Amino acid sequence: MNFKTVCLFLLITVLCFSCKSNTNAKKQEQGIETPSLANTQPNIVVLLCDDLGYGDLSSFGHPIIETKNLDKLAETGIKLTSFYSTAPVCSPSRAGLLTGRSPNKAGIYDFIPGLKKSPDNRDLVHLQAHEETIPAMLKSVGYATCLVGKWHCSSRFNSDAQPQPDDFGFDHWMATHNNAAPSHKNPTNFVRNREKVGEIEGFSSQIIVSEAIDWLNNKKDDKPFFLEVTFHEPHEPIASPEDLVQKYLPKAKNREEAEYFANVENVDIAVGRLVEYFKKNNMNNTLIVFSSDNGPETLMRYSRAKHSYGSPGALKGMKLWTNEAGFRVPGIINWIGKDIHTGTTDNVVSALDYMPTFAELSGAKLPNRNLDGESFVPLLEKGEFNREKPLIWAFYDAINERRVAMRNGDWKILARIEANGETLPKIHNLYDGNEALVKNAKLVDHVLFNLKNDINESEDLSTQKPEVFEDMKQLLEVEYKKLLDESHIWVREE
């Protein structure tokens, strides 16, 4: 091939690539480059960490922790910088994810402790049998379903006295009530399909991914699957592989911090194993969504929180706050084998949106009830998702003073709850003994933030933007009343 021929070949190649790029660009502008994703029935995988902070992944700015597998999912998929969990603490967050509704409506207001009778009826709290969930919805259109990891949606775990994961549509499950015990290493408290497992050698994140892979290997049909992988990490009590701890010791303040860093990377390694399994087994229609149940734990908030070195990044607050770090968490979407819009987006997405999104993708019929989530299929198809419904949180046990918060567009408003002239006492549960107190309380001392320009909620704009402030106050009043009206009240029947 002579020089002129080579040059001509290169020129044609460049022109063809340019034409293809221009065509793709025009299609993107018109929003038609991706075929409709409705009724595609993908495999659906929900990956959920426990207490992972907004700044705990290297792709979200952590300067030390290495999370190459999750970073790759974000790089080749969608990185969500405004993704929200449904609550700033574990149990309600999980209930909201499963149902597509505010967890207050299910009556799950705080984390669910083990069974111990309490005057506020907290011992009664559980995800009730009438609640309609994602796995049950997907089973109705032919999906096989599996849960591995942490359940934490009932006070009576593995008991016929309350519904268990299989009552909500999971064909197979291996889970714990709350944390892996005695730690992430060699846990002894897993239950598989209502049978106690006993001690399992290894670390929790790897154990549950191995269980998921075993379930997939033993699956005898070609049904699409829904797999929920709920990691215990990096919630205390933390335990991490020693080789990873040694890797981080030179860069950490102390051994406890090194163990936390290693704990996050061990999750990343487990995710990498699962993704590699999908690819090796040609599971080329697999949608993966990754997030955390809430923000990072505060170091030494309680005696066992000695490893809690999670990072909120640039956000204000921590776990149990209604400021951003309480429920704004890392979000990643990746679809193996499917051409979707990719890149980083600040579009507001919530775990509440999973149910309507999965319904649209699977062809399932949504429950006949008002959902708080919206389908984000437009984000996958066109790269844009403009939610219509505001996101509202009422967390009555919040550490910060203003326990009701709402985001609408770029704006966020928070308010203190006042009853009988005083701040409402901290509450774990709504029951017939405090229902009137809570429902008669008033929202006061509002503050307003523009999160697009002020991610760390540093400047209250309530006086500078009076029209926006009044509109947001009125909207908050309406939305909070609707939430209260639908909130479940626990009554002991004796």
HUZICOR-V276863 format. One record per helix or strand of 2 or more residues. SS is the DSSP state (a for helix, b for strand). FROM is the first residue (numbers start at 0). TO is the last residue. If there is no record, write none. Layout:
BEGIN
SS,FROM,TO / SS,FROM,TO
END
This chain:
BEGIN
a,2,29 / b,42,48 / a,57,59 / a,67,75 / b,77,83 / a,89,98 / a,102,105 / a,121,123 / a,133,138 / b,143,149 / a,164,167 / b,171,175 / b,190,191 / b,194,195 / a,203,217 / b,224,229 / a,241,248 / a,254,279 / b,285,291 / a,323,325 / b,327,335 / b,342,344 / b,348,349 / a,352,361 / a,376,381 / b,390,393 / b,403,407 / b,410,418 / b,421,422 / a,434,439 / b,441,449 / a,465,485
END
